[in-house]
Amino acid sequence: MRVNFNIYKDNISWDAFIHQLNSDVLLRHVLVKGNVVDRNIDFSYCDETRQGKIINSDNQLIGSFSTSF
């Protein structure tokens, strides 16, 4: 599956191919490529729209992601 990541700070975006969609995989990609310092990141995802949110430890929206096959 292909995941498109968008981090709002510094307008960073990239695509990644992953085999399994889970928070550990998403966190690894965001920490490596997203220039994000906070390791306490949470993810929410809607199966119907294939859209997700990236939220920091202060409960602020810091980015988004979407999936495609």
All heavy atoms as TSV, in Angstrom:
chain	resi	resn	atom	element	x	y	z
A	1	MET	N	N	0.843	-1.169	0.000
A	1	MET	CA	C	0.000	0.000	0.000
A	1	MET	C	C	0.893	1.238	0.000
A	1	MET	O	O	1.978	1.234	0.577
A	1	MET	CB	C	-0.953	-0.074	1.177
A	1	MET	CG	C	-1.019	1.089	2.077
A	1	MET	SD	S	-2.139	0.978	3.499
A	1	MET	CE	C	-2.680	-0.669	3.565
A	2	ARG	N	N	0.409	2.255	-0.603
A	2	ARG	CA	C	1.137	3.526	-0.676
A	2	ARG	C	C	0.514	4.507	0.324
A	2	ARG	O	O	-0.704	4.644	0.386
A	2	ARG	CB	C	1.023	4.067	-2.084
A	2	ARG	CG	C	1.707	5.376	-2.286
A	2	ARG	CD	C	1.550	5.791	-3.721
A	2	ARG	NE	N	1.957	7.159	-3.894
A	2	ARG	CZ	C	1.886	7.811	-5.021
A	2	ARG	NH1	N	1.420	7.220	-6.096
A	2	ARG	NH2	N	2.272	9.043	-5.087
A	3	VAL	N	N	1.376	5.178	1.081
A	3	VAL	CA	C	0.919	6.177	2.053
A	3	VAL	C	C	1.554	7.510	1.689
A	3	VAL	O	O	2.764	7.599	1.493
A	3	VAL	CB	C	1.311	5.778	3.500
A	3	VAL	CG1	C	0.822	6.829	4.482
A	3	VAL	CG2	C	0.759	4.422	3.856
A	4	ASN	N	N	0.723	8.535	1.590
A	4	ASN	CA	C	1.203	9.890	1.344
A	4	ASN	C	C	1.133	10.647	2.663
A	4	ASN	O	O	0.063	10.757	3.257
A	4	ASN	CB	C	0.361	10.587	0.285
A	4	ASN	CG	C	0.776	12.019	0.092
A	4	ASN	OD1	O	0.234	12.914	0.732
A	4	ASN	ND2	N	1.755	12.237	-0.765
A	5	PHE	N	N	2.276	11.132	3.121
A	5	PHE	CA	C	2.375	11.863	4.386
A	5	PHE	C	C	2.490	13.360	4.111
A	5	PHE	O	O	3.157	13.765	3.157
A	5	PHE	CB	C	3.633	11.441	5.150
A	5	PHE	CG	C	3.612	10.040	5.661
A	5	PHE	CD1	C	4.099	9.001	4.890
A	5	PHE	CD2	C	3.120	9.752	6.921
A	5	PHE	CE1	C	4.112	7.707	5.362
A	5	PHE	CE2	C	3.122	8.459	7.409
A	5	PHE	CZ	C	3.621	7.426	6.621
A	6	ASN	N	N	1.884	14.166	4.971
A	6	ASN	CA	C	2.007	15.628	4.930
A	6	ASN	C	C	2.206	16.136	6.345
A	6	ASN	O	O	1.372	15.891	7.216
A	6	ASN	CB	C	0.741	16.274	4.358
A	6	ASN	CG	C	0.508	15.896	2.932
A	6	ASN	OD1	O	1.307	16.223	2.062
A	6	ASN	ND2	N	-0.572	15.174	2.678
A	7	ILE	N	N	3.331	16.826	6.566
A	7	ILE	CA	C	3.592	17.479	7.847
A	7	ILE	C	C	3.469	18.974	7.585
A	7	ILE	O	O	4.136	19.521	6.703
A	7	ILE	CB	C	4.994	17.138	8.388
A	7	ILE	CG1	C	5.148	15.626	8.568
A	7	ILE	CG2	C	5.261	17.879	9.692
A	7	ILE	CD1	C	4.231	15.013	9.603
A	8	TYR	N	N	2.598	19.629	8.330
A	8	TYR	CA	C	2.281	21.028	8.045
A	8	TYR	C	C	3.448	21.971	8.322
A	8	TYR	O	O	3.690	22.898	7.558
A	8	TYR	CB	C	1.036	21.452	8.813
A	8	TYR	CG	C	-0.173	20.602	8.482
A	8	TYR	CD1	C	-1.077	20.241	9.458
A	8	TYR	CD2	C	-0.393	20.145	7.185
A	8	TYR	CE1	C	-2.185	19.459	9.161
A	8	TYR	CE2	C	-1.497	19.355	6.883
A	8	TYR	CZ	C	-2.388	19.020	7.864
A	8	TYR	OH	O	-3.476	18.243	7.567
A	9	LYS	N	N	4.210	21.698	9.393
A	9	LYS	CA	C	5.383	22.526	9.684
A	9	LYS	C	C	6.402	22.311	8.562
A	9	LYS	O	O	6.712	21.174	8.207
A	9	LYS	CB	C	5.991	22.134	11.020
A	9	LYS	CG	C	7.231	22.910	11.370
A	9	LYS	CD	C	7.862	22.377	12.640
A	9	LYS	CE	C	9.191	23.080	12.857
A	9	LYS	NZ	N	9.999	22.408	13.847
A	10	ASP	N	N	6.893	23.360	8.010
A	10	ASP	CA	C	7.873	23.323	6.916
A	10	ASP	C	C	7.316	22.712	5.627
A	10	ASP	O	O	8.062	22.440	4.699
A	10	ASP	CB	C	9.152	22.583	7.323
A	10	ASP	CG	C	9.844	23.224	8.506
A	10	ASP	OD1	O	9.742	24.458	8.665
A	10	ASP	OD2	O	10.474	22.482	9.288
A	11	ASN	N	N	6.012	22.429	5.577
A	11	ASN	CA	C	5.351	21.919	4.371
A	11	ASN	C	C	6.091	20.710	3.785
A	11	ASN	O	O	6.464	20.693	2.614
A	11	ASN	CB	C	5.212	23.034	3.331
A	11	ASN	CG	C	4.191	22.693	2.274
A	11	ASN	OD1	O	3.242	21.964	2.533
A	11	ASN	ND2	N	4.392	23.208	1.076
A	12	ILE	N	N	6.296	19.688	4.599
A	12	ILE	CA	C	7.010	18.483	4.193
A	12	ILE	C	C	6.000	17.424	3.769
A	12	ILE	O	O	5.017	17.175	4.457
A	12	ILE	CB	C	7.864	17.949	5.362
A	12	ILE	CG1	C	8.889	18.988	5.788
A	12	ILE	CG2	C	8.546	16.644	4.989
A	12	ILE	CD1	C	9.636	18.626	7.054
A	13	SER	N	N	6.252	16.795	2.625
A	13	SER	CA	C	5.400	15.686	2.186
A	13	SER	C	C	6.257	14.636	1.488
A	13	SER	O	O	7.295	14.942	0.901
A	13	SER	CB	C	4.277	16.176	1.285
A	13	SER	OG	O	4.793	16.713	0.099
A	14	TRP	N	N	5.814	13.398	1.569
A	14	TRP	CA	C	6.505	12.295	0.916
A	14	TRP	C	C	5.563	11.096	0.819
A	14	TRP	O	O	4.544	11.030	1.485
A	14	TRP	CB	C	7.783	11.911	1.677
A	14	TRP	CG	C	7.561	11.251	3.002
A	14	TRP	CD1	C	7.563	9.906	3.269
A	14	TRP	CD2	C	7.279	11.873	4.253
A	14	TRP	NE1	N	7.316	9.677	4.590
A	14	TRP	CE2	C	7.144	10.869	5.214
A	14	TRP	CE3	C	7.137	13.212	4.663
A	14	TRP	CZ2	C	6.857	11.138	6.553
A	14	TRP	CZ3	C	6.857	13.468	5.986
A	14	TRP	CH2	C	6.730	12.453	6.918
A	15	ASP	N	N	5.922	10.173	-0.034
A	15	ASP	CA	C	5.193	8.917	-0.203
A	15	ASP	C	C	6.052	7.774	0.307
A	15	ASP	O	O	7.283	7.827	0.224
A	15	ASP	CB	C	4.887	8.648	-1.674
A	15	ASP	CG	C	3.878	9.614	-2.255
A	15	ASP	OD1	O	3.002	10.079	-1.509
A	15	ASP	OD2	O	3.965	9.893	-3.460
A	16	ALA	N	N	5.400	6.743	0.819
A	16	ALA	CA	C	6.107	5.545	1.270
A	16	ALA	C	C	5.243	4.330	0.947
A	16	ALA	O	O	4.012	4.411	0.952
A	16	ALA	CB	C	6.360	5.616	2.768
A	17	PHE	N	N	5.903	3.236	0.638
A	17	PHE	CA	C	5.204	1.975	0.431
A	17	PHE	C	C	5.371	1.130	1.686
A	17	PHE	O	O	6.497	0.921	2.157
A	17	PHE	CB	C	5.768	1.249	-0.788
A	17	PHE	CG	C	5.412	1.927	-2.071
A	17	PHE	CD1	C	6.284	2.829	-2.655
A	17	PHE	CD2	C	4.190	1.700	-2.675
A	17	PHE	CE1	C	5.959	3.473	-3.826
A	17	PHE	CE2	C	3.852	2.342	-3.854
A	17	PHE	CZ	C	4.736	3.224	-4.431
A	18	ILE	N	N	4.242	0.685	2.236
A	18	ILE	CA	C	4.277	-0.125	3.452
A	18	ILE	C	C	3.431	-1.370	3.245
A	18	ILE	O	O	2.552	-1.407	2.380
A	18	ILE	CB	C	3.789	0.669	4.690
A	18	ILE	CG1	C	2.325	1.074	4.544
A	18	ILE	CG2	C	4.651	1.888	4.938
A	18	ILE	CD1	C	1.734	1.680	5.795
A	19	HIS	N	N	3.708	-2.402	4.047
A	19	HIS	CA	C	2.976	-3.662	3.942
A	19	HIS	C	C	1.850	-3.767	4.957
A	19	HIS	O	O	0.900	-4.506	4.750
A	19	HIS	CB	C	3.928	-4.838	4.113
A	19	HIS	CG	C	4.982	-4.894	3.059
A	19	HIS	ND1	N	4.720	-5.258	1.765
A	19	HIS	CD2	C	6.290	-4.593	3.098
A	19	HIS	CE1	C	5.827	-5.200	1.051
A	19	HIS	NE2	N	6.800	-4.788	1.846
A	20	GLN	N	N	1.979	-3.025	6.051
A	20	GLN	CA	C	0.978	-3.101	7.112
A	20	GLN	C	C	0.763	-1.712	7.696
A	20	GLN	O	O	1.725	-1.026	8.053
A	20	GLN	CB	C	1.451	-4.055	8.199
A	20	GLN	CG	C	0.454	-4.285	9.291
A	20	GLN	CD	C	0.971	-5.288	10.311
A	20	GLN	OE1	O	2.147	-5.618	10.339
A	20	GLN	NE2	N	0.068	-5.767	11.145
A	21	LEU	N	N	-0.480	-1.303	7.796
A	21	LEU	CA	C	-0.810	0.014	8.342
A	21	LEU	C	C	-1.044	-0.103	9.842
A	21	LEU	O	O	-2.044	-0.683	10.290
A	21	LEU	CB	C	-2.057	0.572	7.650
A	21	LEU	CG	C	-2.470	1.985	8.052
A	21	LEU	CD1	C	-1.408	2.983	7.617
A	21	LEU	CD2	C	-3.806	2.344	7.422
A	22	ASN	N	N	-0.080	0.398	10.626
A	22	ASN	CA	C	-0.244	0.451	12.078
A	22	ASN	C	C	0.544	1.640	12.608
A	22	ASN	O	O	1.353	2.239	11.897
A	22	ASN	CB	C	0.150	-0.864	12.756
A	22	ASN	CG	C	1.597	-1.218	12.589
A	22	ASN	OD1	O	2.472	-0.379	12.777
A	22	ASN	ND2	N	1.870	-2.465	12.232
A	23	SER	N	N	0.302	1.991	13.856
A	23	SER	CA	C	0.903	3.206	14.410
A	23	SER	C	C	2.419	3.123	14.508
A	23	SER	O	O	3.105	4.138	14.353
A	23	SER	CB	C	0.295	3.539	15.771
A	23	SER	OG	O	0.528	2.498	16.682
A	24	ASP	N	N	2.979	1.946	14.743
A	24	ASP	CA	C	4.438	1.817	14.821
A	24	ASP	C	C	5.099	2.133	13.481
A	24	ASP	O	O	6.107	2.834	13.422
A	24	ASP	CB	C	4.847	0.420	15.274
A	24	ASP	CG	C	4.495	0.137	16.711
A	24	ASP	OD1	O	4.351	1.102	17.489
A	24	ASP	OD2	O	4.352	-1.050	17.065
A	25	VAL	N	N	4.534	1.637	12.410
A	25	VAL	CA	C	5.068	1.892	11.068
A	25	VAL	C	C	4.910	3.370	10.718
A	25	VAL	O	O	5.841	4.006	10.218
A	25	VAL	CB	C	4.369	0.997	10.026
A	25	VAL	CG1	C	4.771	1.381	8.615
A	25	VAL	CG2	C	4.673	-0.469	10.286
A	26	LEU	N	N	3.746	3.931	10.988
A	26	LEU	CA	C	3.514	5.347	10.700
A	26	LEU	C	C	4.465	6.227	11.507
A	26	LEU	O	O	5.056	7.175	10.969
A	26	LEU	CB	C	2.063	5.721	11.010
A	26	LEU	CG	C	1.003	5.053	10.140
A	26	LEU	CD1	C	-0.398	5.365	10.688
A	26	LEU	CD2	C	1.121	5.481	8.695
A	27	LEU	N	N	4.636	5.921	12.786
A	27	LEU	CA	C	5.521	6.713	13.648
A	27	LEU	C	C	6.955	6.686	13.121
A	27	LEU	O	O	7.621	7.720	13.064
A	27	LEU	CB	C	5.471	6.187	15.077
A	27	LEU	CG	C	6.376	6.898	16.074
A	27	LEU	CD1	C	6.018	8.370	16.195
A	27	LEU	CD2	C	6.298	6.200	17.430
A	28	ARG	N	N	7.431	5.526	12.718
A	28	ARG	CA	C	8.797	5.412	12.203
A	28	ARG	C	C	8.998	6.319	10.991
A	28	ARG	O	O	9.988	7.043	10.896
A	28	ARG	CB	C	9.096	3.962	11.833
A	28	ARG	CG	C	10.495	3.755	11.321
A	28	ARG	CD	C	10.821	2.275	11.185
A	28	ARG	NE	N	9.763	1.494	10.607
A	28	ARG	CZ	C	9.698	1.157	9.316
A	28	ARG	NH1	N	10.634	1.555	8.480
A	28	ARG	NH2	N	8.711	0.417	8.865
A	29	HIS	N	N	8.037	6.321	10.077
A	29	HIS	CA	C	8.150	7.165	8.888
A	29	HIS	C	C	8.107	8.651	9.248
A	29	HIS	O	O	8.882	9.444	8.709
A	29	HIS	CB	C	7.047	6.836	7.885
A	29	HIS	CG	C	7.335	5.603	7.092
A	29	HIS	ND1	N	8.147	5.610	5.997
A	29	HIS	CD2	C	6.926	4.332	7.262
A	29	HIS	CE1	C	8.235	4.384	5.507
A	29	HIS	NE2	N	7.494	3.591	6.260
A	30	VAL	N	N	7.223	9.028	10.149
A	30	VAL	CA	C	7.102	10.444	10.529
A	30	VAL	C	C	8.359	10.925	11.251
A	30	VAL	O	O	8.848	12.025	10.981
A	30	VAL	CB	C	5.838	10.664	11.399
A	30	VAL	CG1	C	5.841	12.051	12.016
A	30	VAL	CG2	C	4.587	10.464	10.558
A	31	LEU	N	N	8.918	10.108	12.128
A	31	LEU	CA	C	10.115	10.524	12.856
A	31	LEU	C	C	11.334	10.634	11.943
A	31	LEU	O	O	12.153	11.539	12.099
A	31	LEU	CB	C	10.406	9.555	14.006
A	31	LEU	CG	C	9.424	9.577	15.169
A	31	LEU	CD1	C	9.792	8.513	16.193
A	31	LEU	CD2	C	9.360	10.952	15.812
A	32	VAL	N	N	11.448	9.744	10.982
A	32	VAL	CA	C	12.616	9.747	10.098
A	32	VAL	C	C	12.552	10.860	9.066
A	32	VAL	O	O	13.515	11.589	8.851
A	32	VAL	CB	C	12.770	8.372	9.411
A	32	VAL	CG1	C	13.825	8.422	8.323
A	32	VAL	CG2	C	13.119	7.299	10.432
A	33	LYS	N	N	11.409	11.019	8.413
A	33	LYS	CA	C	11.333	11.970	7.301
A	33	LYS	C	C	10.594	13.260	7.612
A	33	LYS	O	O	10.692	14.221	6.860
A	33	LYS	CB	C	10.671	11.306	6.099
A	33	LYS	CG	C	11.519	10.222	5.495
A	33	LYS	CD	C	11.069	9.918	4.105
A	33	LYS	CE	C	12.024	8.948	3.469
A	33	LYS	NZ	N	11.755	8.776	2.074
A	34	GLY	N	N	9.841	13.301	8.698
A	34	GLY	CA	C	8.985	14.438	8.958
A	34	GLY	C	C	9.591	15.578	9.741
A	34	GLY	O	O	8.927	16.580	9.985
A	35	ASN	N	N	10.835	15.442	10.172
A	35	ASN	CA	C	11.490	16.485	10.955
A	35	ASN	C	C	10.653	16.835	12.195
A	35	ASN	O	O	10.457	17.997	12.537
A	35	ASN	CB	C	11.760	17.725	10.095
A	35	ASN	CG	C	12.746	18.662	10.744
A	35	ASN	OD1	O	13.567	18.260	11.552
A	35	ASN	ND2	N	12.647	19.936	10.404
A	36	VAL	N	N	10.155	15.804	12.860
A	36	VAL	CA	C	9.313	15.954	14.048
A	36	VAL	C	C	10.125	15.530	15.269
A	36	VAL	O	O	10.719	14.457	15.284
A	36	VAL	CB	C	8.042	15.084	13.930
A	36	VAL	CG1	C	7.218	15.135	15.186
A	36	VAL	CG2	C	7.221	15.520	12.731
A	37	VAL	N	N	10.147	16.373	16.289
A	37	VAL	CA	C	10.928	16.109	17.489
A	37	VAL	C	C	10.124	15.299	18.507
A	37	VAL	O	O	10.648	14.406	19.160
A	37	VAL	CB	C	11.415	17.430	18.119
A	37	VAL	CG1	C	12.181	17.177	19.395
A	37	VAL	CG2	C	12.253	18.201	17.129
A	38	ASP	N	N	8.851	15.602	18.647
A	38	ASP	CA	C	7.975	14.964	19.629
A	38	ASP	C	C	7.742	13.496	19.247
A	38	ASP	O	O	7.223	13.197	18.183
A	38	ASP	CB	C	6.643	15.711	19.677
A	38	ASP	CG	C	5.734	15.241	20.793
A	38	ASP	OD1	O	6.067	14.277	21.494
A	38	ASP	OD2	O	4.678	15.870	20.969
A	39	ARG	N	N	8.142	12.575	20.121
A	39	ARG	CA	C	7.965	11.151	19.848
A	39	ARG	C	C	6.579	10.652	20.276
A	39	ARG	O	O	6.182	9.549	19.934
A	39	ARG	CB	C	9.040	10.346	20.555
A	39	ARG	CG	C	10.430	10.683	20.092
A	39	ARG	CD	C	11.458	9.832	20.777
A	39	ARG	NE	N	11.448	8.455	20.325
A	39	ARG	CZ	C	12.140	7.992	19.286
A	39	ARG	NH1	N	12.884	8.819	18.598
A	39	ARG	NH2	N	12.094	6.718	18.959
A	40	ASN	N	N	5.842	11.458	21.027
A	40	ASN	CA	C	4.503	11.089	21.493
A	40	ASN	C	C	3.462	11.525	20.480
A	40	ASN	O	O	2.692	12.446	20.718
A	40	ASN	CB	C	4.232	11.698	22.866
A	40	ASN	CG	C	5.141	11.137	23.915
A	40	ASN	OD1	O	5.405	9.944	23.942
A	40	ASN	ND2	N	5.638	11.997	24.780
A	41	ILE	N	N	3.448	10.852	19.372
A	41	ILE	CA	C	2.546	11.190	18.274
A	41	ILE	C	C	1.436	10.157	18.233
A	41	ILE	O	O	1.665	8.962	18.438
A	41	ILE	CB	C	3.320	11.217	16.943
A	41	ILE	CG1	C	4.360	12.334	16.977
A	41	ILE	CG2	C	2.378	11.398	15.771
A	41	ILE	CD1	C	5.277	12.350	15.785
A	42	ASP	N	N	0.236	10.618	17.946
A	42	ASP	CA	C	-0.916	9.743	17.828
A	42	ASP	C	C	-1.452	9.833	16.408
A	42	ASP	O	O	-1.295	10.861	15.733
A	42	ASP	CB	C	-1.989	10.164	18.836
A	42	ASP	CG	C	-3.030	9.093	19.045
A	42	ASP	OD1	O	-2.772	7.914	18.704
A	42	ASP	OD2	O	-4.111	9.420	19.555
A	43	PHE	N	N	-2.085	8.778	15.963
A	43	PHE	CA	C	-2.639	8.725	14.616
A	43	PHE	C	C	-4.099	8.317	14.691
A	43	PHE	O	O	-4.483	7.475	15.496
A	43	PHE	CB	C	-1.885	7.691	13.768
A	43	PHE	CG	C	-0.420	7.968	13.644
A	43	PHE	CD1	C	0.482	7.417	14.535
A	43	PHE	CD2	C	0.061	8.790	12.638
A	43	PHE	CE1	C	1.836	7.671	14.428
A	43	PHE	CE2	C	1.412	9.055	12.520
A	43	PHE	CZ	C	2.301	8.491	13.417
A	44	SER	N	N	-4.911	8.936	13.854
A	44	SER	CA	C	-6.293	8.486	13.686
A	44	SER	C	C	-6.487	8.224	12.203
A	44	SER	O	O	-5.860	8.861	11.356
A	44	SER	CB	C	-7.283	9.526	14.201
A	44	SER	OG	O	-7.205	10.702	13.434
A	45	TYR	N	N	-7.350	7.261	11.880
A	45	TYR	CA	C	-7.521	6.871	10.480
A	45	TYR	C	C	-8.962	6.459	10.242
A	45	TYR	O	O	-9.574	5.778	11.070
A	45	TYR	CB	C	-6.581	5.704	10.146
A	45	TYR	CG	C	-6.680	5.228	8.732
A	45	TYR	CD1	C	-6.164	5.991	7.692
A	45	TYR	CD2	C	-7.288	4.019	8.431
A	45	TYR	CE1	C	-6.255	5.559	6.376
A	45	TYR	CE2	C	-7.369	3.570	7.124
A	45	TYR	CZ	C	-6.849	4.349	6.100
A	45	TYR	OH	O	-6.941	3.921	4.806
A	46	CYS	N	N	-9.495	6.870	9.095
A	46	CYS	CA	C	-10.853	6.496	8.688
A	46	CYS	C	C	-10.750	5.552	7.491
A	46	CYS	O	O	-10.245	5.939	6.427
A	46	CYS	CB	C	-11.648	7.752	8.318
A	46	CYS	SG	S	-13.294	7.400	7.677
A	47	ASP	N	N	-11.217	4.317	7.662
A	47	ASP	CA	C	-11.182	3.336	6.579
A	47	ASP	C	C	-12.005	3.776	5.372
A	47	ASP	O	O	-11.637	3.512	4.233
A	47	ASP	CB	C	-11.715	1.985	7.055
A	47	ASP	CG	C	-10.727	1.248	7.942
A	47	ASP	OD1	O	-9.507	1.341	7.676
A	47	ASP	OD2	O	-11.174	0.571	8.881
A	48	GLU	N	N	-13.113	4.435	5.641
A	48	GLU	CA	C	-14.024	4.824	4.564
A	48	GLU	C	C	-13.409	5.870	3.626
A	48	GLU	O	O	-13.511	5.763	2.410
A	48	GLU	CB	C	-15.319	5.359	5.167
A	48	GLU	CG	C	-16.420	5.588	4.161
A	48	GLU	CD	C	-17.722	5.964	4.851
A	48	GLU	OE1	O	-18.179	5.196	5.718
A	48	GLU	OE2	O	-18.258	7.029	4.508
A	49	THR	N	N	-12.759	6.884	4.198
A	49	THR	CA	C	-12.190	7.954	3.374
A	49	THR	C	C	-10.712	7.712	3.035
A	49	THR	O	O	-10.159	8.425	2.196
A	49	THR	CB	C	-12.289	9.311	4.089
A	49	THR	OG1	O	-11.516	9.271	5.293
A	49	THR	CG2	C	-13.728	9.669	4.389
A	50	ARG	N	N	-10.086	6.751	3.730
A	50	ARG	CA	C	-8.656	6.451	3.576
A	50	ARG	C	C	-7.780	7.652	3.940
A	50	ARG	O	O	-6.707	7.848	3.407
A	50	ARG	CB	C	-8.347	5.983	2.172
A	50	ARG	CG	C	-9.058	4.717	1.805
A	50	ARG	CD	C	-8.861	4.427	0.364
A	50	ARG	NE	N	-8.294	3.095	0.220
A	50	ARG	CZ	C	-8.244	2.486	-0.941
A	50	ARG	NH1	N	-8.655	3.084	-2.025
A	50	ARG	NH2	N	-7.735	1.294	-1.009
A	51	GLN	N	N	-8.255	8.462	4.867
A	51	GLN	CA	C	-7.545	9.651	5.338
A	51	GLN	C	C	-7.219	9.495	6.820
A	51	GLN	O	O	-8.000	8.922	7.572
A	51	GLN	CB	C	-8.416	10.905	5.163
A	51	GLN	CG	C	-8.884	11.157	3.748
A	51	GLN	CD	C	-7.764	11.672	2.869
A	51	GLN	OE1	O	-6.959	12.495	3.305
A	51	GLN	NE2	N	-7.703	11.185	1.648
A	52	GLY	N	N	-6.083	10.066	7.211
A	52	GLY	CA	C	-5.696	10.002	8.606
A	52	GLY	C	C	-5.145	11.327	9.093
A	52	GLY	O	O	-4.771	12.192	8.296
A	53	LYS	N	N	-5.084	11.468	10.412
A	53	LYS	CA	C	-4.548	12.670	11.049
A	53	LYS	C	C	-3.347	12.294	11.893
A	53	LYS	O	O	-3.299	11.221	12.489
A	53	LYS	CB	C	-5.604	13.320	11.941
A	53	LYS	CG	C	-6.817	13.809	11.194
A	53	LYS	CD	C	-7.843	14.369	12.158
A	53	LYS	CE	C	-9.106	14.799	11.414
A	53	LYS	NZ	N	-10.125	15.280	12.339
A	54	ILE	N	N	-2.385	13.221	11.953
A	54	ILE	CA	C	-1.206	13.062	12.788
A	54	ILE	C	C	-1.299	14.125	13.872
A	54	ILE	O	O	-1.378	15.316	13.573
A	54	ILE	CB	C	0.091	13.231	11.964
A	54	ILE	CG1	C	0.091	12.255	10.774
A	54	ILE	CG2	C	1.308	13.030	12.846
A	54	ILE	CD1	C	1.190	12.518	9.763
A	55	ILE	N	N	-1.306	13.688	15.139
A	55	ILE	CA	C	-1.576	14.581	16.263
A	55	ILE	C	C	-0.427	14.480	17.263
A	55	ILE	O	O	0.023	13.378	17.602
A	55	ILE	CB	C	-2.906	14.195	16.938
A	55	ILE	CG1	C	-4.041	14.284	15.902
A	55	ILE	CG2	C	-3.193	15.068	18.141
A	55	ILE	CD1	C	-5.306	13.598	16.316
A	56	ASN	N	N	0.054	15.632	17.747
A	56	ASN	CA	C	1.170	15.630	18.699
A	56	ASN	C	C	0.674	15.440	20.130
A	56	ASN	O	O	-0.536	15.307	20.375
A	56	ASN	CB	C	2.042	16.886	18.551
A	56	ASN	CG	C	1.357	18.155	18.991
A	56	ASN	OD1	O	0.276	18.148	19.590
A	56	ASN	ND2	N	1.982	19.273	18.699
A	57	SER	N	N	1.599	15.448	21.084
A	57	SER	CA	C	1.246	15.195	22.488
A	57	SER	C	C	0.410	16.312	23.110
A	57	SER	O	O	-0.199	16.115	24.161
A	57	SER	CB	C	2.511	14.972	23.319
A	57	SER	OG	O	3.341	16.106	23.261
A	58	ASP	N	N	0.383	17.494	22.474
A	58	ASP	CA	C	-0.468	18.592	22.937
A	58	ASP	C	C	-1.841	18.561	22.283
A	58	ASP	O	O	-2.597	19.525	22.362
A	58	ASP	CB	C	0.204	19.938	22.644
A	58	ASP	CG	C	1.471	20.129	23.437
A	58	ASP	OD1	O	1.518	19.672	24.595
A	58	ASP	OD2	O	2.429	20.727	22.895
A	59	ASN	N	N	-2.159	17.437	21.621
A	59	ASN	CA	C	-3.433	17.237	20.927
A	59	ASN	C	C	-3.634	18.236	19.786
A	59	ASN	O	O	-4.750	18.629	19.488
A	59	ASN	CB	C	-4.604	17.287	21.910
A	59	ASN	CG	C	-5.783	16.483	21.398
A	59	ASN	OD1	O	-5.623	15.511	20.673
A	59	ASN	ND2	N	-6.979	16.901	21.790
A	60	GLN	N	N	-2.529	18.644	19.157
A	60	GLN	CA	C	-2.582	19.563	18.017
A	60	GLN	C	C	-2.371	18.777	16.726
A	60	GLN	O	O	-1.520	17.881	16.669
A	60	GLN	CB	C	-1.501	20.635	18.132
A	60	GLN	CG	C	-1.654	21.531	19.328
A	60	GLN	CD	C	-0.437	22.432	19.507
A	60	GLN	OE1	O	0.685	22.056	19.241
A	60	GLN	NE2	N	-0.694	23.643	19.981
A	61	LEU	N	N	-3.115	19.134	15.712
A	61	LEU	CA	C	-2.980	18.516	14.400
A	61	LEU	C	C	-1.694	19.022	13.755
A	61	LEU	O	O	-1.544	20.216	13.511
A	61	LEU	CB	C	-4.193	18.866	13.531
A	61	LEU	CG	C	-4.244	18.234	12.149
A	61	LEU	CD1	C	-4.386	16.720	12.260
A	61	LEU	CD2	C	-5.402	18.821	11.363
A	62	ILE	N	N	-0.758	18.113	13.513
A	62	ILE	CA	C	0.514	18.522	12.910
A	62	ILE	C	C	0.685	17.997	11.484
A	62	ILE	O	O	1.631	18.377	10.798
A	62	ILE	CB	C	1.712	18.072	13.768
A	62	ILE	CG1	C	1.763	16.554	13.896
A	62	ILE	CG2	C	1.682	18.759	15.124
A	62	ILE	CD1	C	3.072	16.035	14.480
A	63	GLY	N	N	-0.225	17.144	11.051
A	63	GLY	CA	C	-0.111	16.610	9.697
A	63	GLY	C	C	-1.254	15.679	9.364
A	63	GLY	O	O	-2.185	15.487	10.138
A	64	SER	N	N	-1.137	15.098	8.170
A	64	SER	CA	C	-2.162	14.166	7.706
A	64	SER	C	C	-1.492	13.109	6.843
A	64	SER	O	O	-0.341	13.240	6.441
A	64	SER	CB	C	-3.226	14.918	6.904
A	64	SER	OG	O	-2.645	15.499	5.754
A	65	PHE	N	N	-2.253	12.061	6.566
A	65	PHE	CA	C	-1.779	11.016	5.653
A	65	PHE	C	C	-2.969	10.395	4.955
A	65	PHE	O	O	-4.108	10.495	5.417
A	65	PHE	CB	C	-0.931	9.975	6.383
A	65	PHE	CG	C	-1.669	9.170	7.415
A	65	PHE	CD1	C	-2.177	7.922	7.107
A	65	PHE	CD2	C	-1.850	9.655	8.698
A	65	PHE	CE1	C	-2.847	7.168	8.059
A	65	PHE	CE2	C	-2.510	8.908	9.660
A	65	PHE	CZ	C	-3.018	7.665	9.342
A	66	SER	N	N	-2.715	9.798	3.820
A	66	SER	CA	C	-3.762	9.110	3.074
A	66	SER	C	C	-3.167	7.840	2.473
A	66	SER	O	O	-1.951	7.744	2.266
A	66	SER	CB	C	-4.337	10.003	1.979
A	66	SER	OG	O	-3.324	10.365	1.058
A	67	THR	N	N	-4.013	6.868	2.215
A	67	THR	CA	C	-3.552	5.601	1.669
A	67	THR	C	C	-4.176	5.328	0.307
A	67	THR	O	O	-5.270	5.806	0.002
A	67	THR	CB	C	-3.919	4.425	2.610
A	67	THR	OG1	O	-5.334	4.356	2.744
A	67	THR	CG2	C	-3.278	4.591	3.967
A	68	SER	N	N	-3.450	4.578	-0.484
A	68	SER	CA	C	-3.962	4.097	-1.766
A	68	SER	C	C	-3.297	2.780	-2.083
A	68	SER	O	O	-2.252	2.435	-1.520
A	68	SER	CB	C	-3.710	5.127	-2.867
A	68	SER	OG	O	-2.331	5.364	-3.017
A	69	PHE	N	N	-3.902	2.040	-2.979
A	69	PHE	CA	C	-3.363	0.711	-3.328
A	69	PHE	C	C	-2.869	0.707	-4.749
A	69	PHE	O	O	-3.163	1.485	-5.558
A	69	PHE	CB	C	-4.438	-0.353	-3.146
A	69	PHE	CG	C	-4.844	-0.528	-1.716
A	69	PHE	CD1	C	-5.929	0.149	-1.195
A	69	PHE	CD2	C	-4.109	-1.362	-0.890
A	69	PHE	CE1	C	-6.293	-0.007	0.138
A	69	PHE	CE2	C	-4.481	-1.521	0.429
A	69	PHE	CZ	C	-5.580	-0.844	0.941
